[in-house]
Amino acid sequence: MTTNYKYNPADFNEVLGLTTELTEFYRLHQEYSNERTQSKRFELEKHGMDLFFTIKARGVEGTLTRNLVYDLREYMEELLYDG
């Protein structure tokens, strides 16, 4: 997998579920970048929603700061809608 993403999943080992969700999101993003099919797009968007709710939950419980939640969500949306 390409490792030139802004947020390293390993940096979130202490945050429940985020390392796994982020790793999977990047994997799916890489697959979609390599093969832009409708099914890969759907899979990426579906997992993007899972990641969105994981980030939101960690923000609500206070594990992630409000600014980090915002930055993660913005970055995730950039990757989802990069064209």
VMD Tcl script that draws the C-alpha trace (Angstrom):
set ca {
  {0.00 0.00 0.00}
  {1.13 3.52 -0.73}
  {2.19 5.25 2.46}
  {2.04 8.86 1.37}
  {-1.20 9.56 3.22}
  {-1.42 12.50 5.61}
  {-2.40 10.43 8.67}
  {-0.52 7.27 9.60}
  {-2.87 4.62 11.03}
  {-0.15 3.51 13.47}
  {-0.35 6.92 15.13}
  {-3.83 6.00 16.35}
  {-3.08 2.67 18.06}
  {-4.51 4.02 21.32}
  {-7.78 5.11 19.67}
  {-10.41 2.38 19.61}
  {-10.99 1.13 16.07}
  {-9.35 4.00 14.25}
  {-6.15 2.23 13.18}
  {-8.09 -0.62 11.61}
  {-10.70 1.62 9.98}
  {-8.11 4.03 8.58}
  {-5.93 1.20 7.24}
  {-8.92 -0.35 5.48}
  {-10.01 3.01 4.08}
  {-6.55 3.62 2.63}
  {-6.48 0.10 1.15}
  {-9.85 0.63 -0.51}
  {-8.82 4.08 -1.71}
  {-5.71 2.60 -3.29}
  {-7.77 -0.11 -4.99}
  {-10.21 2.45 -6.32}
  {-7.36 4.67 -7.54}
  {-5.96 1.71 -9.47}
  {-9.29 0.54 -10.88}
  {-12.08 3.11 -10.95}
  {-15.10 0.84 -11.15}
  {-18.52 1.53 -9.75}
  {-18.29 -1.40 -7.33}
  {-14.94 -0.24 -5.95}
  {-16.34 3.28 -5.58}
  {-19.34 1.94 -3.68}
  {-17.11 -0.12 -1.39}
  {-14.89 2.90 -0.69}
  {-17.86 5.15 0.06}
  {-19.49 2.51 2.28}
  {-16.33 2.12 4.31}
  {-15.91 5.89 4.33}
  {-19.20 6.12 6.22}
  {-17.95 3.56 8.76}
  {-14.78 5.59 9.21}
  {-16.78 8.81 9.52}
  {-18.83 7.35 12.38}
  {-15.74 5.94 14.10}
  {-14.10 9.37 13.99}
  {-17.30 11.02 15.20}
  {-17.65 8.56 18.11}
  {-14.04 9.06 19.21}
  {-14.62 12.81 19.12}
  {-17.82 12.60 21.16}
  {-16.14 10.50 23.82}
  {-13.20 12.94 23.90}
  {-10.50 10.56 22.65}
  {-9.87 12.84 19.67}
  {-9.83 16.64 19.85}
  {-12.45 18.62 17.97}
  {-9.76 19.98 15.63}
  {-8.40 16.52 14.86}
  {-11.90 15.20 14.20}
  {-12.48 18.06 11.78}
  {-9.10 17.56 10.05}
  {-9.58 13.79 9.72}
  {-13.06 14.21 8.28}
  {-11.92 16.89 5.83}
  {-9.02 14.74 4.69}
  {-11.22 11.68 4.33}
  {-13.66 13.68 2.18}
  {-10.80 14.95 0.01}
  {-9.77 11.36 -0.66}
  {-13.35 10.24 -1.30}
  {-14.13 13.02 -3.75}
  {-10.77 13.55 -5.44}
  {-12.34 12.93 -8.80}
}
mol new
graphics top color blue
foreach p $ca { graphics top sphere $p radius 0.5 }
foreach p [lrange $ca 0 end-1] q [lrange $ca 1 end] { graphics top cylinder $p $q radius 0.2 }
display resetview
